[in-house]
Structures are given as C-alpha cells and as structure tokens.
C-alpha cells in the first residue's frame, strides 16, 4: 500500500507540471469538510454535503509563483481534489496567506494522467499564519463553480498534524 501511495504522489507531482517546483507534503486531517452539488436553482445551504476526507495535503509552489494545493486520501480510488491560483496574497488578511483561486482539479476515477480542470471558479484558500512551508497548522479552501446546469461547492477545512516534508525530486 505504501508503494501505491508513493506512486500516486509521484504522478501528482508530475501531473501538476511541477518540474522545478517546490512540493511539500503534510500529514493532515480534513475536519468537517464537504462538497455539495445541485441545480442552479437549488439552495445548497439546505442540502447535506458529501464528506471529503484526507490524510495529507500537497502544497506545490511553482517557479512562476503559481500555487496548487491538493487534498490527498491514501485509500481513495479517485485522483486528488486540487485548488490552484496565481500566488499567495499576504496583504488581504494579515493573519493568513490567502490564495485567490482560479481553477480546481476535480476528483475522478479515470486516467490519472488526464486532469478534469474547471477554470474561472470563485474561491479562496487561507493558510494559517504567515507562510512557513515546513510548519503550517491548517488551511481552509472554499470554492464555488458552475458547470452547465449544475453548481458545485467545496468547503475544505484541513488540520495539519505534523511537519511538512519536501517531496524528493521536486
């Protein structure tokens, strides 16, 4: 199982186009995290969400400043959920490093080398405290997107449970 997880991490680093990027993996727990999906006219506050679980988070910092955060679950048969944006904003809120989101990588069961990306989403990820890539305490990502007649939201709350480690080869 550990070899499969290592292979998944290696493919994630490759898929995210992170040659020359710094990739850090953190042990984590997703507390009270969920996704909700419905028709455009649905009030999603009245719909139960589907739980989103994780046991680690991958933070990729690209050479061009772009950032990707991937929510990983060791036993999942899906590709990881990923949030991406143009870089951290340290001025928006003095207590957080804020990542304005531009796109989301949806989890799916097909070929892991083929990403299902939605551009033009609304949302933010907030990294607790000022960014020290080895020692983070948590992050929250909230996003909303519209796909055809459907709308989809993610509310991810991550509690980091250990020190981040640089992924070899990144």
C-alpha positions in Angstrom: 0.0 0.0 0.0 2.8 2.4 0.8 4.3 1.9 -2.7 1.0 2.6 -4.3 0.7 5.9 -2.3 4.3 6.8 -3.3 3.4 6.2 -6.9 0.3 8.4 -6.6 2.4 11.2 -5.1 4.9 10.9 -7.9 2.2 11.1 -10.5 0.6 14.1 -8.8 3.9 15.9 -8.8 4.3 15.1 -12.5 0.7 16.0 -13.4 0.8 19.3 -11.7 3.6 20.3 -14.0 5.9 21.0 -11.1 9.3 20.5 -12.7 11.4 23.0 -10.8 8.6 23.5 -8.3 8.9 23.0 -4.5 6.5 20.4 -3.3 5.7 19.9 0.3 3.6 17.1 1.8 2.0 17.4 5.2 0.1 14.8 7.3 -3.4 16.2 7.8 -7.0 15.6 8.8 -9.9 17.2 6.9 -12.3 18.2 9.7 -16.0 19.0 8.7 -15.0 19.1 5.0 -17.6 18.6 2.3 -18.8 19.1 -1.2 -22.3 20.0 -2.3 -23.8 19.8 -5.8 -27.2 20.8 -7.1 -29.1 22.5 -9.8 -28.5 26.2 -10.4 -31.8 27.0 -8.7 -31.1 24.8 -5.6 -30.4 26.4 -2.2 -27.3 24.4 -1.3 -27.5 25.6 2.3 -30.4 23.1 2.7 -28.6 20.2 1.1 -26.5 17.8 3.0 -22.9 17.7 1.8 -20.8 14.7 1.0 -17.8 14.4 3.4 -14.4 15.0 2.0 -11.6 13.1 3.8 -7.9 13.4 3.7 -4.8 12.1 5.4 -2.3 14.5 3.8 -2.0 17.7 1.8 0.4 18.5 -1.0 1.5 22.2 -1.5 3.2 22.9 -4.8 4.9 26.3 -5.3 5.8 26.7 -8.9 8.8 28.7 -10.2 6.4 31.2 -11.8 4.7 31.8 -8.4 1.6 29.7 -9.1 0.4 27.6 -6.2 -1.5 24.3 -6.1 -3.0 22.6 -3.0 -4.0 19.0 -3.4 -6.1 17.1 -0.9 -4.9 13.5 -0.6 -6.5 10.4 0.8 -4.3 7.3 0.9 -7.1 4.8 0.2 -9.1 6.8 -2.4 -9.6 5.4 -5.8 -10.0 8.9 -7.2 -7.5 11.5 -8.4 -7.0 14.2 -5.7 -9.0 17.3 -5.4 -6.8 20.3 -6.2 -7.1 24.0 -5.8 -4.9 26.4 -7.9 -4.2 30.1 -8.1 -1.7 32.7 -9.2 0.2 33.0 -5.9 -0.3 34.0 -2.3 -1.6 37.4 -1.2 -0.1 38.4 2.1 -1.8 41.8 2.3 -5.5 40.8 2.1 -5.5 39.5 5.6 -2.6 40.0 8.0 -3.3 36.7 9.8 -3.4 34.4 6.7 -1.6 33.8 3.5 -4.5 34.0 1.0 -4.6 32.1 -2.3 -7.2 33.5 -4.6 -8.4 30.6 -6.7 -8.6 30.4 -10.5 -9.2 26.7 -11.1 -10.0 23.5 -9.5 -8.9 19.9 -10.3 -11.9 17.7 -9.8 -11.5 14.2 -8.3 -12.2 11.5 -10.9 -11.7 7.8 -11.4 -10.5 7.8 -15.0 -6.9 8.1 -16.2 -4.9 9.9 -13.5 -2.8 11.5 -16.3 -5.9 13.4 -17.5 -7.0 16.2 -15.3 -10.6 17.4 -15.1 -10.0 21.1 -14.6 -12.6 23.8 -14.2 -11.3 27.4 -14.8 -13.0 30.6 -13.7 -14.1 29.4 -10.3 -14.8 31.6 -7.3 -13.0 31.0 -4.1 -10.0 31.3 -1.8 -7.7 29.1 0.3 -6.4 30.5 3.6 -3.2 29.2 5.1 -3.0 29.7 8.9 -0.4 32.2 10.0 2.4 33.6 7.8 3.7 31.1 5.4 6.4 28.9 6.8 6.3 25.9 4.4 7.6 23.4 6.9 5.4 24.4 9.8 1.8 25.0 8.9 -1.1 24.5 11.3 -4.0 24.4 8.9 -5.7 25.7 5.8 -9.2 26.3 4.6 -10.4 26.2 0.9 -13.8 27.3 -0.2 -14.8 27.3 -3.8 -17.9 27.6 -6.0 -18.3 26.7 -9.6 -21.0 26.4 -12.2 -20.8 23.6 -14.7 -23.7 23.5 -17.2 -27.0 23.5 -15.2 -25.2 22.4 -12.0 -23.4 24.2 -9.3 -20.8 22.7 -7.1 -19.2 24.0 -3.9 -16.3 22.7 -1.8 -15.6 23.7 1.8 -12.4 22.1 2.9 -11.0 22.5 6.4 -7.6 21.0 6.9 -5.8 20.5 10.3 -2.1 19.9 9.7 -0.9 17.3 12.1 2.9 17.3 11.5 5.8 19.0 9.9 5.9 19.4 6.1 8.5 17.4 4.1 10.0 18.4 0.8 9.0 15.7 -1.8 12.1 14.2 -3.3 12.7 15.1 -6.9 10.7 18.3 -6.8 
